[in-house]
Amino acid sequence: MKTIVKQTIKLGSRSYPICLGNRIINHLAEVASAESIPKNIAIITDQHVAPLHLKRVVDILRRHDFRIAEILIAPGERQKSIPTATKIITKLVKSNIERESTLFALGGGVVGDVTGFVAATYRRGVQLVQLPTTLLAMVESSIGGKTAVNHPLAKNAIGAFYQPKFVFSDVQFLQTLPSREVICGLGEVLKYAILDKNIFNFLYEHLNEILQLDLDVTQELILLCNTYKAKLIETDEFEKDTKGGRTVLNLGHTIGHALENLSKYKLHHGEAVLIGLKWELEIAGKAQIIDQNYFENISSLLERVAYHPKLNFLNYETLIRQIFKNGKKARFILPQTFGKVFITDKLKPSLIKAVIKRQLGK
């Protein structure tokens, strides 16, 4: 039996395990039975993931007498929407998926988010299992219970905190990732490296191996990130700590979300966050709120990720309006040193604008 590394997110009656390992998918049904998952399930995945992994997952579960409905959606951020959620719910109803059932989210962050949203609302709540297939989902979106769909005016505007019954991360799935999705995952991983010195040191030493998807090294990195996030979830499950807690995981997201939206999702989430981390690090430097040695170390690591996207879709004035929400204050979570961030909406707009102008070559 391949080794499954288990961590438990400790949330009282809502506690659940993260199961992590390499080539552990054959044990999915055993874990599902141990976690008392009902035999009636629906697997939601997208049209990119289905040809790669769906049949194997279905076969494993059916050998253990699970009854399965398969639901496919189109790929991409645009599927995080009420219309897509409605289509999934229609198929659930037609497939006789009742309240004593479980939804399995097989895919990346989009599949996990929209499936989680449906699970939180269908029949007033059905069980949820996360089966992440991307690096980004394994380190970030599958863990912690944030589920949401987008509104035309705002990303993740409609959602709920809804914890899964368990998360099952088989790093073998990562072998099918295109290089772009590795970069997307690193966008979120680098956020953890900025926050935690142990993760920074590990990533700094092993970045080349991770870029090449060495599965043993990547599994160790995922475990480090999961351990860090678990502590934040356990102390601030619903992100109510405005001075820390889970809020620190929004590093890079103020600018990142703006870029993602203005690109009309041509930039994937992790790519936008990676750019946001670089730009917001410069803002922290210009505002003189960051330790200089720390600034240089983080800058060195970020520069080693050779990602230089074309941003010719960006208009400076439109980006500024997006960041400042049409005249409102812009809230930033900025790094100060390992384990310490500065959360503020009081930065001088002229400072932020100067950094953005420089980054856009204005």
Residue frames as qw, qx, qy, qz and C-alpha x, y, z in Angstrom:
[[0.000, 0.887, 0.462, 0.000, 0.00, 0.00, 0.00],
 [0.356, 0.512, -0.041, 0.781, 1.29, 3.42, -0.91],
 [0.316, -0.325, -0.544, 0.706, 1.75, 5.62, 2.14],
 [0.089, -0.785, -0.392, -0.471, -1.02, 8.10, 2.85],
 [0.275, -0.001, -0.415, 0.867, 0.05, 11.04, 4.97],
 [0.239, -0.724, -0.601, -0.239, -2.93, 12.27, 6.97],
 [0.108, 0.072, -0.334, 0.934, -3.41, 15.64, 8.60],
 [0.123, -0.647, -0.751, 0.034, -6.54, 16.59, 10.47],
 [0.047, -0.434, -0.043, -0.899, -8.16, 20.01, 10.26],
 [0.249, -0.318, -0.798, 0.448, -9.43, 20.34, 13.82],
 [0.247, -0.234, -0.128, -0.932, -12.82, 22.05, 13.79],
 [0.495, -0.036, 0.592, -0.635, -14.75, 20.11, 16.39],
 [0.697, 0.293, 0.613, -0.230, -17.67, 18.28, 14.79],
 [0.633, 0.756, -0.007, -0.165, -16.57, 19.55, 11.37],
 [0.334, -0.636, 0.642, 0.268, -13.02, 18.17, 11.63],
 [0.895, 0.426, 0.076, -0.109, -11.74, 16.33, 8.58],
 [0.700, -0.354, 0.425, 0.452, -8.57, 14.72, 7.22],
 [0.442, 0.767, -0.354, -0.302, -6.34, 15.77, 4.34],
 [0.892, -0.077, 0.416, 0.159, -5.02, 12.59, 2.73],
 [0.288, 0.857, -0.361, -0.227, -1.82, 13.17, 0.77],
 [0.692, -0.299, 0.620, 0.217, 0.46, 10.83, -1.10],
 [0.256, 0.516, -0.607, -0.548, 1.87, 9.58, -4.40],
 [0.456, 0.064, -0.815, -0.351, -0.10, 6.90, -6.28],
 [0.149, 0.058, 0.805, -0.572, -2.69, 6.55, -3.52],
 [0.503, 0.056, -0.196, -0.840, -5.79, 6.82, -5.71],
 [0.539, -0.062, -0.815, -0.203, -6.50, 3.07, -5.46],
 [0.284, -0.247, -0.773, 0.511, -7.29, 3.64, -1.78],
 [0.215, -0.192, -0.058, -0.956, -9.88, 6.35, -2.38],
 [0.652, -0.340, -0.490, -0.468, -12.84, 4.03, -1.81],
 [0.636, -0.246, -0.625, 0.380, -11.34, 2.71, 1.43],
 [0.160, -0.033, -0.300, 0.940, -10.94, 6.26, 2.75],
 [0.400, -0.238, -0.272, -0.842, -14.47, 7.15, 1.62],
 [0.701, -0.348, -0.601, -0.163, -15.90, 4.15, 3.48],
 [0.521, -0.187, -0.538, 0.636, -13.84, 4.94, 6.59],
 [0.003, 0.039, 0.151, -0.988, -15.26, 8.49, 6.51],
 [0.273, 0.451, 0.772, -0.356, -18.83, 7.13, 6.22],
 [0.218, 0.288, -0.349, -0.865, -19.48, 8.52, 2.76],
 [0.730, 0.296, 0.428, -0.443, -22.92, 7.37, 1.45],
 [0.582, 0.043, 0.723, 0.370, -22.88, 4.98, -1.49],
 [0.401, 0.774, 0.458, 0.175, -24.82, 7.43, -3.68],
 [0.350, -0.583, 0.121, 0.723, -22.42, 10.06, -5.09],
 [0.550, 0.813, 0.173, 0.082, -21.99, 12.49, -7.95],
 [0.615, -0.277, 0.212, 0.707, -18.59, 13.36, -9.38],
 [0.306, 0.937, 0.127, -0.110, -18.32, 16.85, -10.84],
 [0.598, -0.304, 0.366, 0.645, -15.36, 17.51, -13.11],
 [0.322, 0.751, -0.101, -0.567, -14.50, 19.49, -16.24],
 [0.862, 0.496, 0.054, -0.092, -13.91, 18.56, -19.84],
 [0.322, 0.734, -0.580, 0.146, -10.12, 18.86, -19.49],
 [0.322, -0.441, 0.767, -0.337, -9.84, 16.66, -16.41],
 [0.864, 0.077, 0.274, -0.416, -12.40, 14.01, -17.37],
 [0.845, 0.442, -0.298, -0.053, -10.36, 12.31, -20.15],
 [0.275, 0.590, -0.666, 0.365, -7.34, 12.16, -17.85],
 [0.016, -0.227, 0.804, -0.549, -8.75, 10.92, -14.55],
 [0.640, -0.109, 0.135, -0.748, -12.51, 10.38, -14.43],
 [0.845, 0.070, -0.459, -0.266, -12.70, 6.77, -15.63],
 [0.496, 0.188, -0.740, 0.413, -10.08, 5.58, -13.18],
 [0.192, -0.155, 0.522, -0.816, -11.77, 7.30, -10.23],
 [0.745, -0.016, -0.065, -0.664, -15.19, 5.96, -11.25],
 [0.776, 0.137, -0.612, -0.068, -13.86, 2.40, -11.68],
 [0.268, 0.192, -0.741, 0.585, -12.21, 2.44, -8.25],
 [0.376, -0.073, 0.414, -0.826, -15.36, 3.63, -6.54],
 [0.788, 0.064, -0.239, -0.564, -17.71, 1.30, -8.43],
 [0.592, 0.168, -0.778, 0.121, -15.62, -1.71, -7.43],
 [0.122, -0.055, -0.742, 0.656, -16.66, -0.83, -3.89],
 [0.038, -0.573, -0.818, -0.039, -20.36, -0.56, -4.76],
 [0.019, 0.487, 0.166, -0.857, -20.58, 3.22, -4.97],
 [0.404, 0.664, 0.607, 0.166, -23.38, 4.40, -7.28],
 [0.325, -0.389, 0.145, 0.849, -22.08, 7.28, -9.36],
 [0.414, 0.849, 0.327, 0.003, -23.51, 10.10, -11.44],
 [0.564, -0.098, 0.217, 0.791, -20.95, 11.84, -13.66],
 [0.172, 0.933, 0.295, -0.113, -21.37, 15.57, -14.32],
 [0.601, 0.043, 0.204, 0.771, -19.08, 17.47, -16.67],
 [0.083, 0.932, 0.184, -0.302, -18.75, 21.22, -17.00],
 [0.587, 0.723, -0.077, 0.356, -16.69, 23.37, -19.33],
 [0.683, -0.210, -0.235, 0.659, -13.23, 24.40, -18.07],
 [0.263, 0.417, 0.040, 0.869, -12.25, 27.89, -16.96],
 [0.076, -0.148, -0.493, 0.854, -13.03, 30.63, -14.44],
 [0.390, -0.082, -0.243, -0.884, -16.24, 31.59, -16.27],
 [0.576, -0.247, -0.752, -0.206, -17.79, 28.39, -14.94],
 [0.240, -0.257, -0.652, 0.672, -17.74, 29.83, -11.43],
 [0.250, -0.109, -0.188, -0.944, -21.22, 31.21, -11.99],
 [0.550, 0.120, 0.524, -0.639, -24.85, 30.85, -10.98],
 [0.758, 0.366, -0.240, -0.484, -25.80, 29.46, -14.44],
 [0.477, 0.339, -0.810, 0.041, -23.20, 26.68, -14.13],
 [0.174, -0.102, 0.804, -0.560, -24.32, 25.91, -10.58],
 [0.675, 0.220, 0.220, -0.670, -27.90, 25.70, -11.84],
 [0.700, 0.374, -0.529, -0.301, -26.90, 23.29, -14.61],
 [0.228, 0.251, -0.897, 0.285, -25.15, 21.05, -12.07],
 [0.382, 0.036, 0.634, -0.672, -28.18, 21.12, -9.78],
 [0.741, 0.286, -0.122, -0.596, -30.50, 20.21, -12.66],
 [0.617, 0.317, -0.717, -0.073, -28.34, 17.16, -13.40],
 [0.014, -0.169, 0.840, -0.515, -28.28, 16.23, -9.70],
 [0.597, 0.129, 0.365, -0.703, -32.07, 16.30, -9.55],
 [0.775, 0.350, -0.314, -0.421, -32.40, 14.26, -12.74],
 [0.503, 0.324, -0.788, 0.142, -29.87, 11.75, -11.37],
 [0.750, -0.527, -0.339, -0.211, -31.89, 11.32, -8.15],
 [0.468, 0.185, -0.520, 0.691, -29.09, 12.66, -5.96],
 [0.481, -0.760, -0.381, -0.215, -30.84, 13.14, -2.63],
 [0.253, -0.882, 0.264, -0.296, -29.69, 14.75, 0.60],
 [0.776, -0.449, 0.439, 0.058, -28.01, 11.56, 1.83],
 [0.826, 0.473, 0.089, 0.295, -25.46, 11.76, -0.96],
 [0.487, -0.635, 0.197, 0.567, -22.00, 13.22, -1.53],
 [0.548, 0.835, -0.037, 0.009, -20.55, 15.44, -4.24],
 [0.754, -0.274, 0.250, 0.542, -16.97, 14.73, -5.28],
 [0.263, 0.933, -0.117, -0.215, -15.09, 17.68, -6.83],
 [0.824, -0.051, 0.361, 0.434, -12.51, 16.21, -9.22],
 [0.485, 0.727, 0.175, 0.454, -10.37, 18.98, -10.66],
 [0.402, 0.210, -0.220, 0.864, -8.70, 22.30, -9.98],
 [0.039, -0.182, -0.446, 0.875, -9.81, 25.37, -8.12],
 [0.414, -0.001, -0.243, -0.877, -12.78, 26.23, -10.33],
 [0.621, -0.176, -0.717, -0.263, -14.31, 22.75, -10.09],
 [0.400, -0.202, -0.722, 0.527, -13.68, 22.71, -6.34],
 [0.077, 0.104, 0.250, -0.960, -15.24, 26.13, -5.79],
 [0.527, -0.036, -0.306, -0.792, -18.39, 25.64, -7.84],
 [0.623, -0.166, -0.760, -0.083, -18.92, 22.08, -6.56],
 [0.277, -0.159, -0.651, 0.688, -18.45, 23.30, -2.99],
 [0.273, 0.041, 0.067, -0.959, -21.00, 26.06, -3.58],
 [0.639, -0.102, -0.529, -0.549, -23.51, 23.56, -4.95],
 [0.540, -0.144, -0.794, 0.240, -22.86, 21.14, -2.05],
 [0.085, -0.095, -0.503, 0.855, -23.48, 23.93, 0.47],
 [0.390, 0.152, 0.056, -0.907, -26.84, 24.82, -1.08],
 [0.533, 0.006, -0.697, -0.479, -28.28, 21.70, -2.76],
 [0.673, -0.404, -0.608, -0.119, -31.02, 20.12, -0.62],
 [0.416, -0.868, 0.095, -0.253, -29.88, 22.57, 2.11],
 [0.152, -0.733, 0.659, -0.080, -26.46, 20.93, 2.17],
 [0.994, 0.063, -0.083, -0.025, -24.98, 17.61, 1.06],
 [0.721, -0.514, 0.298, 0.357, -21.60, 16.12, 1.86],
 [0.456, 0.855, -0.242, -0.042, -18.55, 17.26, -0.10],
 [0.826, -0.282, 0.293, 0.391, -15.26, 15.56, -0.95],
 [0.238, 0.892, -0.285, -0.260, -12.40, 17.42, -2.61],
 [0.873, 0.026, 0.351, 0.337, -10.24, 15.51, -5.11],
 [0.106, 0.896, -0.200, -0.382, -7.80, 18.20, -6.30],
 [0.879, 0.282, 0.253, 0.290, -5.85, 17.56, -9.49],
 [0.413, 0.768, -0.095, 0.481, -3.74, 20.76, -9.66],
 [0.514, 0.031, -0.452, 0.728, -0.95, 22.15, -7.52],
 [0.165, -0.337, 0.083, -0.923, -2.99, 25.27, -6.78],
 [0.724, -0.386, -0.276, -0.501, -5.95, 23.21, -5.57],
 [0.809, -0.154, -0.509, 0.251, -3.77, 20.91, -3.44],
 [0.418, 0.010, -0.398, 0.817, -2.07, 23.74, -1.58],
 [0.085, 0.006, 0.150, -0.985, -4.94, 26.20, -1.42],
 [0.480, -0.091, -0.195, -0.851, -8.48, 25.99, -2.79],
 [0.655, -0.174, -0.702, -0.217, -9.44, 22.44, -1.74],
 [0.515, -0.245, -0.647, 0.506, -8.71, 23.13, 1.93],
 [0.106, -0.087, -0.326, 0.935, -10.50, 25.43, 4.32],
 [0.134, 0.565, 0.783, -0.224, -14.11, 25.42, 3.17],
 [0.161, 0.527, -0.053, -0.833, -14.21, 28.56, 1.04],
 [0.372, 0.359, 0.791, 0.327, -16.74, 27.93, -1.70],
 [0.164, 0.655, 0.135, -0.725, -18.05, 30.54, -4.11],
 [0.526, 0.508, 0.519, 0.443, -19.15, 31.57, -7.55],
 [0.243, -0.112, 0.078, 0.960, -18.54, 34.92, -9.17],
 [0.252, 0.797, 0.460, -0.299, -20.97, 37.78, -9.79],
 [0.553, 0.660, 0.222, 0.457, -20.56, 40.00, -12.88],
 [0.038, -0.928, 0.101, -0.357, -19.54, 42.83, -10.54],
 [0.317, -0.712, 0.570, -0.260, -17.30, 40.93, -8.13],
 [0.555, 0.257, -0.791, 0.023, -15.21, 37.76, -7.85],
 [0.372, -0.125, -0.854, 0.342, -16.36, 35.20, -5.25],
 [0.265, -0.253, 0.133, -0.921, -19.32, 37.41, -4.33],
 [0.810, -0.185, -0.072, -0.552, -21.75, 34.51, -3.78],
 [0.600, 0.236, -0.750, 0.150, -20.64, 31.69, -1.52],
 [0.757, -0.591, 0.007, -0.279, -20.33, 30.05, 1.86],
 [0.053, -0.537, 0.816, -0.205, -17.85, 28.52, 4.25],
 [0.930, -0.012, 0.038, -0.365, -18.57, 24.82, 3.82],
 [0.241, -0.586, 0.772, 0.044, -16.02, 22.25, 4.92],
 [0.677, 0.228, -0.626, -0.313, -15.50, 18.96, 3.04],
 [0.928, -0.338, 0.043, -0.149, -15.75, 15.52, 4.62],
 [0.720, -0.403, 0.350, 0.443, -12.18, 14.92, 3.48],
 [0.363, 0.824, -0.330, -0.282, -9.57, 16.08, 0.98],
 [0.892, -0.052, 0.403, 0.200, -7.74, 13.46, -1.08],
 [0.247, 0.880, -0.325, -0.244, -4.58, 14.70, -2.85],
 [0.891, 0.002, 0.350, 0.291, -2.73, 12.21, -5.04],
 [0.085, -0.767, 0.315, 0.553, 0.32, 14.02, -6.40],
 [0.471, 0.051, 0.765, 0.437, 0.45, 11.58, -9.30],
 [0.345, 0.793, 0.500, -0.038, -2.38, 13.65, -10.82],
 [0.068, -0.875, 0.142, 0.457, 0.11, 16.50, -11.19],
 [0.493, -0.196, 0.661, 0.530, 2.02, 14.61, -13.89],
 [0.370, 0.566, 0.655, 0.337, -0.67, 15.57, -16.39],
 [0.041, -0.880, -0.213, 0.422, -0.41, 19.31, -15.66],
 [0.557, 0.686, 0.080, 0.461, 0.70, 21.67, -18.42],
 [0.522, 0.028, -0.277, 0.806, 3.59, 23.94, -17.42],
 [0.149, -0.511, -0.098, -0.841, 1.20, 26.89, -17.19],
 [0.707, -0.568, -0.288, -0.308, -0.69, 25.18, -14.36],
 [0.749, -0.188, -0.342, 0.536, 2.56, 24.60, -12.47],
 [0.208, 0.266, -0.091, 0.937, 3.18, 28.36, -12.59],
 [0.470, -0.556, -0.254, -0.637, -0.40, 28.94, -11.40],
 [0.807, -0.450, -0.371, 0.090, 0.21, 26.69, -8.42],
 [0.596, -0.004, -0.250, 0.763, 3.46, 28.45, -7.64],
 [0.089, -0.572, -0.088, -0.811, 1.55, 31.74, -7.44],
 [0.692, -0.616, -0.120, -0.357, -0.15, 30.43, -4.32],
 [0.879, -0.176, -0.243, 0.369, 2.88, 28.48, -3.05],
 [0.427, 0.358, -0.166, 0.814, 5.02, 31.62, -3.15],
 [0.400, -0.677, -0.055, -0.615, 2.47, 33.32, -0.92],
 [0.875, -0.468, -0.122, 0.009, 3.17, 30.65, 1.71],
 [0.764, 0.114, -0.152, 0.617, 6.91, 31.06, 1.22],
 [0.076, 0.601, -0.077, 0.791, 6.57, 34.79, 1.92],
 [0.610, -0.628, -0.027, -0.482, 4.67, 34.03, 5.13],
 [0.892, -0.421, 0.164, -0.029, 6.70, 31.14, 6.51],
 [0.033, -0.786, 0.600, 0.144, 10.47, 30.85, 6.74],
 [0.583, -0.166, 0.794, 0.054, 10.52, 27.04, 6.62],
 [0.681, 0.575, 0.453, -0.014, 8.49, 27.00, 3.41],
 [0.263, 0.926, -0.229, -0.146, 10.69, 29.77, 1.98],
 [0.273, -0.617, 0.724, 0.144, 13.87, 27.80, 2.72],
 [0.656, 0.111, 0.746, 0.043, 12.44, 24.61, 1.25],
 [0.590, 0.752, 0.289, -0.056, 11.19, 26.33, -1.89],
 [0.085, 0.902, -0.380, -0.186, 14.43, 28.28, -2.34],
 [0.379, -0.444, 0.799, 0.147, 16.42, 25.03, -2.20],
 [0.453, 0.149, 0.872, 0.109, 14.08, 22.91, -4.32],
 [0.426, 0.605, 0.096, -0.666, 12.46, 25.34, -6.78],
 [0.295, 0.445, -0.681, -0.501, 14.03, 23.73, -9.86],
 [0.020, 0.036, 0.999, -0.021, 12.83, 20.28, -8.81],
 [0.315, 0.496, 0.620, -0.520, 9.33, 21.61, -8.24],
 [0.383, 0.592, -0.225, -0.672, 9.28, 23.33, -11.63],
 [0.320, 0.295, -0.839, -0.326, 10.14, 19.92, -13.09],
 [0.801, -0.230, -0.050, -0.550, 7.42, 18.30, -10.93],
 [0.324, 0.211, -0.879, 0.281, 9.60, 15.97, -8.92],
 [0.603, -0.487, -0.455, -0.439, 6.69, 14.29, -7.14],
 [0.676, -0.341, -0.512, 0.406, 8.48, 13.42, -3.89],
 [0.278, -0.040, -0.181, 0.942, 9.73, 16.98, -3.45],
 [0.278, -0.328, -0.292, -0.854, 6.40, 18.46, -4.51],
 [0.637, -0.486, -0.585, -0.129, 4.54, 16.27, -2.04],
 [0.534, -0.303, -0.428, 0.663, 6.76, 17.54, 0.77],
 [0.047, 0.102, 0.045, 0.993, 6.08, 21.13, -0.31],
 [0.469, -0.430, -0.477, -0.607, 2.31, 20.52, -0.36],
 [0.647, -0.438, -0.585, 0.216, 2.51, 19.03, 3.12],
 [0.355, -0.146, -0.265, 0.884, 4.32, 22.12, 4.43],
 [0.180, -0.203, -0.216, -0.938, 1.71, 24.44, 2.90],
 [0.583, -0.435, -0.592, -0.346, -1.19, 22.32, 4.18],
 [0.573, -0.349, -0.552, 0.496, 0.27, 22.33, 7.69],
 [0.151, -0.045, -0.123, 0.980, 0.59, 26.11, 7.67],
 [0.356, -0.266, -0.356, -0.822, -2.91, 26.65, 6.35],
 [0.571, -0.395, -0.719, -0.034, -4.44, 24.14, 8.78],
 [0.365, -0.302, -0.491, 0.731, -3.32, 26.24, 11.74],
 [0.103, 0.009, -0.072, -0.992, -4.92, 29.36, 10.26],
 [0.494, -0.293, -0.596, -0.561, -8.20, 27.58, 9.55],
 [0.549, -0.365, -0.715, 0.232, -8.35, 26.15, 13.06],
 [0.271, -0.353, -0.380, 0.811, -7.93, 29.58, 14.66],
 [0.221, 0.443, 0.006, -0.869, -9.92, 31.68, 12.16],
 [0.421, 0.265, 0.849, 0.180, -12.26, 29.40, 10.20],
 [0.284, 0.786, 0.547, 0.042, -14.57, 32.16, 9.00],
 [0.468, 0.313, 0.109, 0.819, -11.89, 34.79, 8.32],
 [0.252, -0.893, -0.347, -0.135, -13.13, 37.21, 10.97],
 [0.590, -0.567, 0.021, 0.575, -9.68, 38.24, 12.23],
 [0.410, 0.901, 0.111, 0.084, -9.13, 41.50, 10.36],
 [0.129, -0.894, 0.428, 0.034, -5.56, 41.84, 11.67],
 [0.098, -0.458, 0.878, 0.097, -4.28, 38.38, 10.81],
 [0.710, 0.145, 0.622, -0.297, -5.69, 34.86, 10.77],
 [0.661, 0.347, 0.611, 0.263, -6.78, 33.62, 7.35],
 [0.263, 0.940, 0.085, -0.199, -6.66, 37.19, 6.06],
 [0.283, -0.682, 0.533, 0.413, -2.90, 36.85, 5.58],
 [0.577, 0.114, 0.750, 0.302, -3.60, 34.36, 2.77],
 [0.421, 0.843, 0.334, -0.024, -4.83, 37.27, 0.66],
 [0.343, -0.608, 0.378, 0.608, -1.25, 38.39, 0.03],
 [0.177, -0.155, 0.681, 0.693, -0.98, 39.47, -3.59],
 [0.188, 0.491, 0.844, 0.103, -4.72, 39.28, -4.13],
 [0.128, 0.757, 0.243, -0.593, -5.64, 42.98, -4.19],
 [0.190, 0.599, -0.477, -0.615, -3.76, 43.52, -7.42],
 [0.152, -0.076, 0.959, 0.227, -4.12, 39.88, -8.44],
 [0.313, 0.541, 0.752, -0.210, -7.92, 39.94, -8.46],
 [0.255, 0.778, 0.011, -0.575, -7.92, 43.23, -10.39],
 [0.060, 0.483, -0.715, -0.502, -5.63, 41.80, -13.07],
 [0.226, 0.140, 0.962, 0.064, -7.61, 38.57, -13.31],
 [0.327, 0.670, 0.557, -0.366, -10.86, 40.45, -13.77],
 [0.235, 0.779, -0.167, -0.556, -9.53, 42.95, -16.31],
 [0.039, -0.344, 0.841, 0.415, -7.98, 40.16, -18.37],
 [0.784, 0.078, -0.113, -0.606, -11.47, 38.63, -18.57],
 [0.849, -0.290, 0.426, -0.115, -9.84, 35.56, -17.01],
 [0.764, 0.564, -0.295, 0.099, -7.26, 35.12, -19.75],
 [0.110, 0.512, -0.712, 0.467, -4.87, 35.35, -16.81],
 [0.698, -0.323, -0.638, -0.040, -5.49, 32.37, -14.58],
 [0.528, -0.830, -0.100, -0.153, -5.88, 32.98, -10.86],
 [0.805, -0.418, 0.075, 0.414, -2.43, 31.77, -9.82],
 [0.554, 0.352, 0.187, 0.731, -0.77, 33.77, -12.58],
 [0.091, -0.817, -0.158, -0.548, -2.55, 36.95, -11.48],
 [0.685, -0.726, -0.029, 0.038, -1.59, 36.31, -7.85],
 [0.794, -0.081, 0.093, 0.596, 2.05, 35.82, -8.84],
 [0.287, 0.561, 0.140, 0.764, 2.07, 39.22, -10.53],
 [0.411, -0.819, -0.162, -0.366, 0.22, 40.68, -7.54],
 [0.807, -0.493, -0.061, 0.318, 2.86, 39.33, -5.15],
 [0.624, 0.138, 0.099, 0.762, 5.64, 40.99, -7.14],
 [0.047, 0.649, 0.189, 0.735, 3.91, 44.34, -7.45],
 [0.561, -0.771, -0.160, -0.255, 2.71, 44.43, -3.85],
 [0.802, -0.294, -0.088, 0.511, 6.18, 43.50, -2.62],
 [0.396, 0.328, 0.084, 0.854, 7.45, 46.62, -4.39],
 [0.299, -0.748, -0.218, -0.551, 4.66, 48.66, -2.76],
 [0.765, -0.607, -0.169, 0.134, 5.76, 47.36, 0.64],
 [0.694, -0.040, 0.000, 0.719, 9.33, 48.40, -0.18],
 [0.151, 0.523, 0.166, 0.822, 8.36, 51.87, -1.34],
 [0.490, -0.740, -0.203, -0.414, 6.21, 52.33, 1.77],
 [0.200, 0.509, -0.663, 0.511, 9.20, 51.30, 3.92],
 [0.742, -0.370, 0.233, -0.508, 7.21, 48.79, 5.92],
 [0.989, 0.086, -0.123, 0.003, 9.28, 45.73, 5.02],
 [0.635, -0.605, 0.382, 0.290, 12.58, 44.48, 6.46],
 [0.339, 0.759, -0.422, -0.361, 15.27, 45.10, 3.85],
 [0.122, -0.356, 0.919, 0.115, 17.01, 41.71, 4.05],
 [0.493, 0.313, 0.773, -0.246, 13.65, 39.98, 3.90],
 [0.502, 0.739, 0.054, -0.445, 12.69, 42.12, 0.91],
 [0.207, 0.648, -0.662, -0.314, 15.84, 41.13, -0.95],
 [0.272, -0.129, 0.953, -0.029, 15.41, 37.41, -0.17],
 [0.539, 0.489, 0.612, -0.309, 11.78, 37.35, -1.32],
 [0.422, 0.771, -0.181, -0.441, 12.59, 39.37, -4.44],
 [0.003, 0.501, -0.831, -0.242, 15.35, 36.91, -5.32],
 [0.383, 0.129, 0.909, -0.101, 12.98, 33.94, -5.02],
 [0.515, 0.659, 0.375, -0.401, 10.23, 35.61, -7.06],
 [0.292, 0.743, -0.416, -0.436, 12.67, 36.48, -9.83],
 [0.197, -0.289, 0.922, 0.168, 13.67, 32.82, -10.15],
 [0.495, 0.457, 0.728, -0.126, 10.15, 32.03, -11.35],
 [0.131, -0.168, 0.473, 0.855, 10.53, 33.05, -14.98],
 [0.187, 0.643, 0.742, 0.037, 7.05, 34.32, -15.65],
 [0.074, -0.355, 0.084, 0.928, 6.72, 37.46, -17.75],
 [0.361, 0.565, 0.740, 0.052, 3.22, 37.66, -19.25],
 [0.121, 0.284, 0.329, 0.892, 2.09, 40.16, -21.83],
 [0.035, -0.571, -0.624, 0.531, -0.12, 42.71, -20.11],
 [0.069, 0.031, 0.353, 0.933, -1.00, 44.75, -23.17],
 [0.236, -0.586, -0.710, -0.311, -4.69, 44.30, -22.34],
 [0.378, -0.603, -0.474, 0.518, -4.22, 46.60, -19.34],
 [0.114, 0.752, 0.144, 0.633, -5.19, 50.22, -19.31],
 [0.314, 0.107, -0.541, 0.772, -3.59, 52.17, -16.47],
 [0.333, -0.211, 0.147, -0.907, -6.65, 54.26, -15.60],
 [0.791, -0.186, -0.379, -0.444, -8.97, 51.24, -15.69],
 [0.689, -0.025, -0.641, 0.337, -6.63, 49.26, -13.44],
 [0.089, 0.151, -0.451, 0.875, -6.45, 52.10, -10.91],
 [0.571, -0.217, -0.049, -0.790, -10.26, 52.31, -10.83],
 [0.825, -0.116, -0.531, -0.153, -10.44, 48.57, -10.29],
 [0.531, 0.035, -0.623, 0.573, -7.93, 48.61, -7.41],
 [0.015, -0.007, 0.392, -0.920, -9.54, 51.61, -5.73],
 [0.063, 0.498, 0.860, -0.088, -13.10, 50.34, -6.37],
 [0.096, 0.694, 0.432, 0.568, -14.11, 53.50, -8.20],
 [0.074, -0.720, 0.114, -0.680, -12.86, 55.96, -5.61],
 [0.792, -0.588, -0.028, -0.160, -12.99, 53.83, -2.46],
 [0.283, -0.744, 0.605, -0.020, -9.96, 52.90, -0.37],
 [0.775, 0.323, -0.540, -0.055, -7.70, 50.07, -1.52],
 [0.734, -0.561, 0.337, -0.180, -6.97, 47.46, 1.16],
 [0.603, 0.530, -0.592, 0.076, -3.60, 45.73, 1.02],
 [0.872, -0.462, 0.156, 0.050, -2.07, 42.84, 2.95],
 [0.458, 0.780, -0.391, 0.169, 1.66, 43.56, 2.69],
 [0.888, -0.142, -0.308, 0.309, 4.61, 41.49, 3.95],
 [0.218, -0.929, 0.254, -0.157, 6.84, 42.93, 6.67],
 [0.017, 0.524, -0.848, 0.072, 8.94, 39.91, 7.65],
 [0.414, -0.055, -0.898, -0.142, 8.40, 36.17, 8.02],
 [0.290, -0.434, -0.816, 0.250, 5.17, 35.59, 9.92],
 [0.063, -0.603, -0.349, 0.714, 4.22, 39.26, 10.01],
 [0.257, 0.505, 0.545, 0.618, 2.07, 41.28, 7.61],
 [0.010, 0.290, 0.212, -0.933, 0.80, 44.85, 7.52],
 [0.128, 0.572, 0.776, 0.232, -2.90, 45.21, 6.70],
 [0.077, -0.470, -0.153, 0.866, -3.91, 48.71, 5.68],
 [0.361, 0.704, 0.546, 0.274, -6.19, 50.84, 3.56],
 [0.158, -0.946, -0.075, 0.274, -4.24, 54.01, 4.33],
 [0.619, -0.099, 0.361, 0.690, -1.39, 53.88, 1.82],
 [0.136, 0.622, -0.099, -0.765, -0.94, 57.04, -0.21],
 [0.763, 0.538, 0.343, -0.107, -2.63, 56.54, -3.59],
 [0.329, 0.868, -0.348, -0.132, 0.30, 58.34, -5.23],
 [0.315, -0.516, 0.796, 0.036, 2.68, 55.60, -3.98],
 [0.685, 0.195, 0.698, -0.073, 0.51, 52.80, -5.36],
 [0.599, 0.774, 0.137, -0.153, 0.04, 54.59, -8.67],
 [0.082, 0.823, -0.539, -0.161, 3.78, 55.18, -9.03],
 [0.460, -0.267, 0.845, 0.052, 4.53, 51.46, -8.59],
 [0.671, 0.450, 0.583, -0.088, 1.85, 50.46, -11.09],
 [0.420, 0.875, -0.124, -0.208, 3.06, 53.02, -13.62],
 [0.110, -0.666, 0.721, 0.159, 6.58, 51.64, -13.34],
 [0.554, -0.021, 0.832, -0.008, 5.39, 48.05, -13.73],
 [0.612, 0.636, 0.463, -0.077, 3.37, 48.99, -16.81],
 [0.569, 0.051, 0.326, 0.753, 6.26, 50.96, -18.27],
 [0.117, 0.898, 0.392, 0.164, 4.37, 54.25, -18.19]]
